Amino acid sequence: GILDFPAETDRIIINIGPNLNPALPHRPNTEVLALEPMVGCRITGLRNPHVHIIHAAVGANSSLAQMNWYHVNAESSSFSHPTVRANWNNNPKTNRGKKIVPVIGMSDIFKAIP
């Protein structure tokens, strides 16, 4: 693997799209990889030394992609377009448009873990 965790680490939680609240370690010797593509999303838990925020989406292959970004605090994002028009996805104040984000292939994530 490429990532370097403390030698006593025996569990890694991969949290894909944590939004505002990433998973937190629930026992000793646990590290969390939180993959959130929206830079600027007000993610909590940033001061926890065992939570590692990676600003990228996850897909089948590593690439770049456009993601739809919704809500005032970037609380919702998707590669897909909404199937239903609603205030949160159709209001100019909350529909923040498309953002280009890096995409990490799931197999690349697994390869990076020791």
C-alpha positions as CSV (number, residue, x, y, z in Angstrom):
1,G,0.0,0.0,0.0
2,I,0.9,3.6,-0.4
3,L,-0.9,5.1,2.7
4,D,1.1,5.1,5.9
5,F,-1.0,4.5,9.1
6,P,0.2,3.8,12.6
7,A,1.5,0.3,13.1
8,E,-1.2,-0.6,15.6
9,T,-4.0,0.2,13.0
10,D,-6.1,-2.9,12.6
11,R,-9.3,-1.4,11.0
12,I,-9.9,1.1,8.2
13,I,-13.3,2.5,7.6
14,I,-13.9,3.7,4.0
15,N,-16.7,6.4,4.2
16,I,-17.8,7.3,0.6
17,G,-19.7,10.6,0.4
18,P,-19.7,11.5,4.1
19,N,-21.5,14.8,3.4
20,L,-21.2,16.9,6.5
21,N,-20.6,14.1,9.1
22,P,-18.0,11.5,8.3
23,A,-17.9,8.2,10.2
24,L,-15.8,8.5,13.3
25,P,-13.6,5.7,14.7
26,H,-15.7,3.7,17.1
27,R,-12.9,1.8,18.7
28,P,-9.1,2.1,19.2
29,N,-6.7,1.4,16.3
30,T,-9.2,2.5,13.7
31,E,-8.6,5.0,10.9
32,V,-11.3,6.6,8.6
33,L,-10.8,7.5,5.0
34,A,-13.7,9.9,4.2
35,L,-14.0,10.5,0.4
36,E,-16.0,13.7,-0.1
37,P,-15.7,15.3,-3.6
38,M,-17.1,18.7,-2.7
39,V,-14.2,20.9,-1.6
40,G,-15.7,23.6,0.7
41,C,-18.3,21.2,2.1
42,R,-18.5,22.0,5.8
43,I,-17.3,18.7,7.0
44,T,-17.2,18.1,10.8
45,G,-14.6,15.9,12.5
46,L,-11.6,17.6,10.7
47,R,-9.8,17.8,14.0
48,N,-9.9,14.1,14.7
49,P,-6.4,12.8,13.8
50,H,-7.9,9.4,12.8
51,V,-10.3,10.9,10.2
52,H,-8.6,11.6,6.8
53,I,-10.7,13.7,4.4
54,I,-9.9,13.0,0.7
55,H,-11.6,15.4,-1.7
56,A,-12.5,13.0,-4.5
57,A,-15.5,11.0,-5.7
58,V,-15.3,7.2,-6.1
59,G,-16.0,5.4,-9.3
60,A,-15.1,2.3,-11.2
61,N,-12.0,4.0,-12.6
62,S,-9.8,7.0,-11.8
63,S,-10.7,10.0,-13.9
64,L,-12.3,13.5,-13.8
65,A,-16.1,14.0,-13.8
66,Q,-18.7,16.7,-13.5
67,M,-20.8,16.6,-10.4
68,N,-24.0,18.5,-9.7
69,W,-23.7,20.4,-6.5
70,Y,-26.8,21.4,-4.6
71,H,-27.8,23.2,-1.4
72,V,-26.4,26.2,0.4
73,N,-23.7,24.3,2.3
74,A,-22.9,21.8,-0.4
75,E,-24.9,19.2,1.4
76,S,-25.9,17.2,-1.7
77,S,-24.0,16.2,-4.8
78,S,-24.5,13.7,-7.5
79,F,-23.2,12.6,-10.9
80,S,-26.8,12.1,-11.9
81,H,-29.5,14.8,-12.5
82,P,-32.4,14.9,-10.2
83,T,-35.4,12.9,-11.3
84,V,-37.8,15.3,-9.6
85,R,-37.7,19.1,-9.6
86,A,-37.7,20.5,-6.1
87,N,-36.8,23.7,-4.4
88,W,-33.4,22.3,-3.2
89,N,-32.3,21.3,-6.7
90,N,-34.1,23.9,-8.9
91,N,-33.6,27.1,-6.9
92,P,-30.8,29.4,-8.2
93,K,-29.8,30.1,-4.6
94,T,-29.3,26.4,-3.8
95,N,-28.4,24.8,-7.2
96,R,-24.7,25.6,-7.3
97,G,-24.1,24.1,-10.7
98,K,-21.6,21.6,-12.0
99,K,-18.2,21.2,-10.5
100,I,-15.3,19.2,-12.0
101,V,-14.1,16.7,-9.4
102,P,-11.4,14.0,-9.3
103,V,-12.6,10.4,-9.3
104,I,-10.6,7.7,-7.6
105,G,-11.2,4.1,-8.7
106,M,-12.3,1.9,-5.9
107,S,-9.6,-0.6,-6.8
108,D,-7.0,2.2,-6.5
109,I,-8.2,2.9,-3.0
110,F,-7.8,-0.7,-2.0
111,K,-4.3,-0.9,-3.5
112,A,-3.3,2.2,-1.5
113,I,-4.2,0.6,1.9
114,P,-1.4,-1.3,3.5
